[in-house]
Amino acid sequence: MTSSPRGYPFEVIAYDVGQMNTLHERLTKAKEAAEQMQLVLNNLTGHLEGSGAAIDRVRSSAGDVAAALEKPSDRIERLSGIVLRYGTAVEAHGGKANQLMADVSAAQTALSTAVAEVGTAEDELGAWTRSDDYRAWSAGEETETSTSTLLSRDDRFREAVTTAQGTRDRAAEDLADAWTAWEREFEAWDDAYARAVASLARVDSGYISTADAPSLAALADADSPEEVAAIWDSMSEAERARIAASYPEFIGNLEGIPYEYRIAANVAVLEEASKTSWGEPRDGEIAKLLTELRRGGLPVSMNLFDKNQATAAMLYVDGFKYDPAQMMDPMVGVTNVTVLLGGMLTELSHLGDWGETASNLNKGVAREGGRGATIVWFGYDTPNYGTVGLMDQAITGAESLTTFLRGLDHAAPRDAVTTVVGHSYGSTTAFLAVGSAVDNLGVDNLIAVGSAGVTDRPLGDDPDAHVDYSGTNIYASTSPEDMWAKKGRWISDAADALPGGSHAIDPGSIDGAVSFDSNGGYGPNLDGSEPTPEHHDGTPLLQTPGHGTHSEGDAPIGFTGFPGGYLEEGSESFANIVEIVNTGDPLTTPGGYGSDDWWLW
């Protein structure tokens, strides 16, 4: 279950009452401190003894500062009230909705059981009505079994069906009641959230027009990219420009807002952030994002300060570069969309290599006559050595990726082919997102390279549910030199008893998965034929020498002394990925093109 009958996302509402109480207390203290400072300054203005120009300047300055503190003091008070009201609502309604999720799950399980019992009862009745005894008895023929016994048997089977159907119908009613109760609390929380956003728009009436509050509340309250897009389209261009300029962090990350507006909003945030020194690693991350912007990267989402590490999604489109003077949709004419996810210890500082891979992928699409758009998605807090065996960060990342992919599905052209490529723990996250969704999130191809393993448990609390990749083609490759991918699955297997489970499954073992080589070899011969030991004049393809993606060899563990990685141009792995993006089939599969049992002599 991922959504309710009314389409609300069936997810835990995350909140921290302690944090909100602390924030409220600190805002209250800040308000008191501002008032005390105003009192002192006003005393200076009216009661500072002495005369002369210097004393007059002190009195005047004190009065100016006291007056300047008036609006911030009022603003703090309003913020404190917003936090208090939202905190009360989320604890009451969000907490209740979270508790009711167990009732919904139990009711769903009960209904599934009841439906199965109806099937069993109907099967038994069917077997009875097809039996020789029943046919003879119903035809009025003589049988060895007495008529009363046969009648009793017939009544028993039919009553069992009636009883099972009654149980099923009551279970369906119980589930409907459970959904109604949960949706009631979810709506109350959702309304409180929308009111909080609208109130924030009025915190400083001198900065934000209160006329924007209804539109902001509607955008915040929308439950899908389609709803967001409809609200956005209903606004005037002047209103859109005003809201985007006033709330760039909000608009730049809201799925359903056209990419051209999101990019402009995120560029504005990035350029403003670059004017301040924040210290490392933030300054380095901002500089890296600016570098990629100049190289053609387009920030379609970006959060510089709200995570353990800054996150962003950079879009690279063949032939498109950001121009602040023109508001243009970068996805027009795109035929192939690819999303790249990194694994353990992947950070924005690595964006340069990944951006180069995005550009190379787009070039590979262009060679076949298409137009590529590739997104480097660094949208989650990646694990470190101590947490890579757990599912926690994959779960959090998959929830964010699910939202992003739904937005991408809305933004991309209808006929574009979408491929998601996950390396290491990035494949754990990507497979969890796609496998948990009721649809395929618009993902046509799902590729794992050097996978740390995937799980069979989807997002949510249903212990009996399993991931489902219907509608998505699965591909996987692990270099024979990549010991760390295999160790990652083994380490995770030991964590299977923990609440989040493990990610010990090799994606190449999933039913229908297509495995491809990353061990080095040759591409197709110049005449298009397959290479053989006697004839191989195609492009030499490098082996992936370890666990790395680019030139880092066996990173994050160490260096192998050999160049190359899963996403390095010129590697067999990358050639296969490009071919999958273009055609749906890899160039080389185990035992086929490039098999190292004949060419690596």
HELIX and SHEET records of a PDB file:
HELIX    1   1 VAL A   17  HIS A   47  1                                  31    
HELIX    2   2 ALA A   53  ALA A   68  1                                  16    
HELIX    3   3 GLU A   70  ALA A   89  1                                  20    
HELIX    4   4 VAL A   90  GLY A   94  3                                   5    
HELIX    5   5 GLY A   95  THR A  129  1                                  35    
HELIX    6   6 ASP A  132  SER A  138  1                                   7    
HELIX    7   7 THR A  147  ALA A  201  1                                  55    
HELIX    8   8 THR A  210  ASP A  212  5                                   3    
HELIX    9   9 ALA A  213  ASP A  221  1                                   9    
HELIX   10  10 PRO A  225  SER A  234  1                                  10    
HELIX   11  11 GLU A  237  SER A  246  1                                  10    
HELIX   12  12 PRO A  248  ILE A  251  1                                   4    
HELIX   13  13 TYR A  259  ALA A  273  1                                  15    
HELIX   14  14 ARG A  282  ARG A  295  1                                  14    
HELIX   15  15 LEU A  348  HIS A  350  5                                   3    
HELIX   16  16 LEU A  351  ARG A  367  1                                  17    
HELIX   17  17 ASP A  392  ALA A  411  1                                  20    
HELIX   18  18 TYR A  425  SER A  436  1                                  12    
HELIX   19  19 MET A  483  ASP A  493  1                                  11    
HELIX   20  20 PRO A  507  SER A  509  5                                   3    
HELIX   21  21 GLU A  572  THR A  583  1                                  12    
HELIX   22  22 ASP A  596  TRP A  599  1                                   4    
SHEET    1   A 8 LEU A 298  ASN A 303  0                                        
SHEET    2   A 8 THR A 311  VAL A 317 -1                                        
SHEET    3   A 8 GLY A 372  PHE A 378 -1                                        
SHEET    4   A 8 ASN A 336  LEU A 341  1                                        
SHEET    5   A 8 VAL A 417  HIS A 423  1                                        
SHEET    6   A 8 ASN A 445  VAL A 449  1                                        
SHEET    7   A 8 ASN A 473  SER A 477  1                                        
SHEET    8   A 8 VAL A 514  SER A 515  1                                        
SHEET    1   B 2 ASN A 519  TYR A 522  0                                        
SHEET    2   B 2 PRO A 540  GLN A 543 -1                                        
END                                                                             
